[in-house]
């Protein structure tokens, strides 16, 4: 991929991030994800969120892998992101009330994210 193609891809990635920023609720998120992702991709994303939730709650890699069916590579990758600089998992888990982050709304209870996709 040449430099011009890389720049166009980065611009489209920014456009995608902006598109997510326009989503107002779980129904809109569901509609967009069902259009943009395959059912397998949505299931994979839901599994990663479940892995992050369990890891944030203190579960071991082995327990998380057994409970979710995620590979050790996926569990490790999610753990790295969960503890990484971007903070996306921590932010979302705090907002939906999962994990040990608590969240700005003070909700630290468990539960399933609205609109979660199951396999």
Protein Blocks (a to p, Z undefined) as FASTA:
>chain_A
ZZklmmmmmmmmmmmmmmmmmpmbfklmmmmmmmmpcfklmmmmmmmmmmmmmmmnopaf
klmmmmnopafklmmmmmmmmmmmnommmmmmmmnopajknpanopabecddehiacZZ
